[in-house]
């Protein structure tokens, strides 16, 4: 894992959990914007991710959970307010953690959580339950399905560290996770939460995310559905607008905690 310190006096820490198949380097712009605005940033590549030559993802979800908890603990070591920022599957992991444990954090930001996938590997999900655990599948989530930003597409069209290849066992575990989050009785931990979704998301259905989060009866909830934006909201051409919305949310949370924000 890596930690980037804020430029000047820090006011909080942000832990970033990336989505499936990708790596933390894709968040370089966001990391720098946060540092400029007084946030330490802690992040890193999920186990099995961000490595040259990875053939297929077969990691157990337990190792992801363990790594995320290590990220959070590293963020807490600074004894500053902590924000959790998760994208895609990373957001889903954070929501599951808030369902099952009490996490010491000031607020949570989720972008395009995987709660109801619309884009599946070519083979039907019901067939996968009968496949060998190690059978390889290609989720086939290409950059053009994630963002329409030409700069993003040019940079990551041939990204050797982006690997959407998985085993049938990995995909089954994903289905179990999504079902557990969506069907668990009771609400998640009551912390301020900001949910971003994209109206043009081709990977997940934003309607399910909105209905699910509104059913949590949180004391503080902000939901923003961005017109025309695709799945990777922070990689779109409008990312500055998305960031300013997020920055305002975090500042408001800090004010409610008694911090003076200039």
Residue, then its C-alpha position, 0 to 999 in steps of 0.5 A: x500500500x502507499x500513502x501520499x501526504x497532504x500539501x500543507x496542514x492535513x485536515x483528514x485522510x481518504x482511503x481509496x479502494x479501487x474496483x475489480x481488474x484495475x489498479x490504484x495508478x488510475x486514480x493519480x488525478x484524484x489523489x493529487x486533487x485530494x492532496x492539494x486540498x489538505x487530505x492524506x491519501x492511503x491506497x494500494x492495489x487489491x491482492x492480485x491486481x496491478x501486477x504485470x503478467x497476471x493471467x487470471x484473477x482467482x483470489x479469494x474475497x477474504x484476502x481483499x477484505x483483509x487488505x481493505x481493513x489494513x488500508x483503513x487501519x493505516x489511515x486511522x494511524x494519523x488520528x485524523x477524520x477518515x473518509x472511505x472512498x470506494x469505486x465499483x467492486x471496491x465500493x461494494x466491499x466497503x458497503x459490506x464492511x459497514x453491514x458487518x462491522x463498526x468502522x471508525x470513519x467520518x464518512x463514505x463516498x461510493x461511485x458506481x457500486x456493484x450491487x446489480x451487474x448488467x454486464x456479465x461474462x459471455x456465459x450465462x450466470x446460471x451455467x457458471x454454477x456447474x463449471x469447474x472452479x478454475x475455468x477461465x472467463x473473460x468479463x470483457x469490460x473494455x475501457x470504452x464501456x467505462x468512460x467516454x473521456x478521450x484522454x482516459x481511453x488513450x491512456x488505458x486502451x492498452x493498459x497491461x495492468x488491467x486484467x478482466x480475466x477471472x475464474x468461474x470460482x471468482x465469479x461465483x464468489x462475486x455473485x454471493x457477495x452481491x446477494x449478501x449485500x442486497x438481501x441482508x436484513x438491517x441497515x448499514x452503519x449510520x455514517x454520512x454517505x455520498x453515492x455517485x452513479x452515472x446515468x449512462x453506466x453500462x456495467x451496473x444498474x444505478x436504479x438498484x443502487x439508489x433504491x438500496x441506499x435510500x432503504x438504509x435510512x441513514x441520518x445523512x445521505x447524498x445521492x447524485x446521478x450524473x447525466x451522460x456519465x458512464x461507469x468510471x465517473x472519476x475518469x470522465x471529462x466532467x471529473x472536476x465537477x464530480x470532485x467538487x461535489x465530493x469535496x463539498x460533501x467532505x467539508x460539510x462532514x468535517x464542519x459537522x464534526x466541529x472542524x473549521x474549514x476555510 
